[in-house]
Amino acid sequence: MRQVLLAASLLLTSSSVFADVRFVLDEAYPPYMMKSHGKPAGILTDIIRAAAARMDANNYLRLEALPWPRAVKLTEVGRAQGLVGAYYQPEARPWVQTYSEPLLIEQVGIYCRKGIANPDWSYPTDYKGLIFGNNFSFETPGYQFFKMVEAGDITLEEALTTEQNLMKVNLGRVDCYVQERLVAEKVIRDSQLDNVDFIGIASEERSMVAYPKAWEGPGAKAFIEAFDATIIKMRQDGTIEKIISGHTGS
């Protein structure tokens, strides 16, 4: 109850300061984020919308689904106030001032073409010499992975979508690909990819809203604190779990 009252009082401040808060998200990351009939959709979209309704913020919190590289850049330069679905990656995104409460926890899996990797391999060190696919501007494979890419120990080929990358694995054009499990396995199932093996878990990541350093001031602080209080309450009362179940059927 104290959190709810705090959120309400903070929102009186934030709503009076903001004419517009712009959150951007990926348009091609189902079931978490996507564009459907020209509008944002998916699990994270529904979580943000439910939070906005509780905060009475629908009149100034705007969601926009874009290609991920554009969403990242808009947030970095301050043209968007929040990047939805960001992981905690301070080395890759030093422009982030703070992150929201986790919206959910994602499991990041390693997927390789059949016969190329072993489940007992240590990630990423044992994958030296292989070719990996990745989505443009995705930092999902992790800091150590990209250090190996910089050193020339792993070759990286990027494509725009999960479907494109997994198709390249299936066809043998790249060896492996690292992606969130629900996202990857939906594509594998829907596209009937029979030459792709799940090897293991690379990491578990908190999916959050990243706020840029370019967005500052008392109104920004009030909004961020009110949003966090709302997400905590939604987690406690089961709202987030119900949203996830509604999309996954679990």
N, C-alpha and C positions, 0 to 999 in steps of 0.2 A: 504493500500500500504506500509506503514511504517513497518507493521508486516512482510509482504512478503519479503521486502528488508533485514530486520533483520534476518529472517530465512535463507535467502540465504547466508548472510555473515557469520553467525554462522556455517552453513554447510560446508563452505570452510575449517573451522577449524576442525570440527568433522570428516569429511570424510578423512582428511589427517592423523588423529590420529588413527582411528579405522580400523582394518582389518575385525572385526566381532562384531556385536551387536546382542545378542540373546534374543528374546522375547519368553516367554513360556505362554501357555494358556491351558484351560481345553479341553480335547478331547470328553467330554460327557455332554455338557451343551447347547443343541440346543434350540432356533435358534441363540444364541449368539456366542457360541464356540463349535466346534466339529471337528472330523476327518472324512473326506470323501475321499474315494479312497486313503487312506494313507497320506492325506495332510490336513493342517488346513483349516477350512471352517467356515462360519457363519458370523453374523453381525459384531462382533468385528474384526474378521479376515479381512473382507473387508474394514473396517475403517482404520486399520493399514496399509494395502496394499496401499490404496489410499493415505494415508499420506506419505508413503515411496516413492511412485512414484513422488509426488510433491517435496519431499525433495531430489530427485535423490539419494536415499539411498538404492535402491534395490540390489546394489552390496555388501552391508555390513550389512543390517538389515535382520536377519533371524528369521522366525516364526516357532515354533514347538508346536504341539499339544500333550499333555501328560496327564496321570492321574493327577488330581488336586493335590493330596498330594505330588507327585513327583515335579510338577511344583513349588509349594510353597517352598519346601526344596531346590531345585536348585537355586532359587532366593535368599533365605535367606543366603546361603553359598557363593553367588557371582559367581556361575557357569552359571547363567543367569542374564542378565542386567535389565530385565523388566518382571514383572508378570502382564499379561493382564487380565482385568476384576476384579481387586481388589477393595474392598470397603475400606473406611477410617476407620480403626480399630486399633488405636495405642496401645491399651492395649494388643490385641492379637498378634500384629506383631511389636514389638519394633525395629526390625531390618530394618524397612523401613526408608530410609533417606528422601524421598519426593515422592509425587504423581504427575502424569501428570494432565493436564486439563481434566475435565470429558469427556469421549467419548460419554456417554449418561447417562440418569437417569433411574434407574430400580425401579419398585414397588415390594416390597416384601410382599407376601400374606401369610395368615395362612390358612391351609387346615386341616380339621379334618373329621373323619368318622361321618356319620350322627347321630345326636342326642347327641353328646358328649360335644359340646361347644355352647355358645350363642354369637351372633354378638355384644352384648353390653358388653362383657367381656373386661377387661383391660389386654393388653399383656405386659409382660408375667405373671404378678402377679396372675391373676385369673385362670391360667392354672396349678396351684399347684396340685401335685398328679397325673398328667397325664404322659403318655409315649410318647415321641417325637422321630421321625426319623430325621436323618440329614445325609448329605453327608460327608464322611471322609474329615477332614481338612477344611470344610466350616465354616466360622464364621458368616454366614448369619443371624442366629437367634438373634445375638446381645449380647453385653456384659452382660446386666442384666439377660438374659436367662441363660448364662453359669454360672453366679454366683448362680442362683437357682439350676442348675445341681450340682455344687460343694457342695451346702448346702444339697443336697438330696431331694429338693422340687420338682424337675422334674427328671424323668428317661430318659436317652438318649440311643438310639440304632442307630448305624451308619451303612450305606450301601454305596456302591460306587456311585450309580447313582440316579437321580431323579425318574426314572421309578421304580427302586427297592423300594424306599421309599414310593412312592405313592401307589404301589401295596400292601405294608404292611399296609398302612392306609385302603385301600379298603377291605382288608381281615380281618381287625380288630386286626392285630398283633401289631400295635402301634396306639395311639389315634390321633396324630396330626403331622404335618410336616410344616416347614416354608421354602418357596422358592419363587424366582422371578416369577411373575405372567405369563408372556409369556411362560417361561420354563415349569412351572407346568401345565398350562392349555392346552398346546400342548400335553403333555403326557396324561392328563385326557381325552382329546378329541380323540386322536389316539388310546388309549387303551380301550376306552369306560368304564371308571371307574364310576360306578353308586352309590357307597357308600362313595363318597368323597364330602364334602361341602366346598365351599369357605366361610370363616368366616369373614375376614376383612384384612385390611392393617396393617402389623407390622411396616413398615418403608418405606421411599423412600431413595434410595442409589445412590450415584454417582459411576459409573463404570469407573475405571481409570487404568492406568499403574502404578504399584508400583515399585520404584527403590530401590535397597538395599544399605545400608551403605557401603557394600563391594565394590561398584562401585563408584569410585571417581576420581578427577583430572579435569583439564581444558577441556579435550575432552568430558568427561561425562557431565559436566555442559553445554557445547556448544550444545551437542546433545539434552539434555532435554529441553533447551530453544527453540531450533529450532523446536522440535516436538510439543511443546505447541503452538508456533506461528502458525504452520500448522493446528493443530486441531481447534484453534479459527477461522481461516479463513474458514475451511471446515464447521464449524457450521454456520458461518455468510452467506455463499453463498448457503446453502441448501444441500451440498453434503452428510452430515451425515443423514439428514432426508430422502433423496432419497435412501440411502443404506438400512435404516431401512424399508422403504416402499417396497423396492424390495423383502425383506424377509417376511414381514408380510401381504402384499397385501392391506395395509391400506393407 
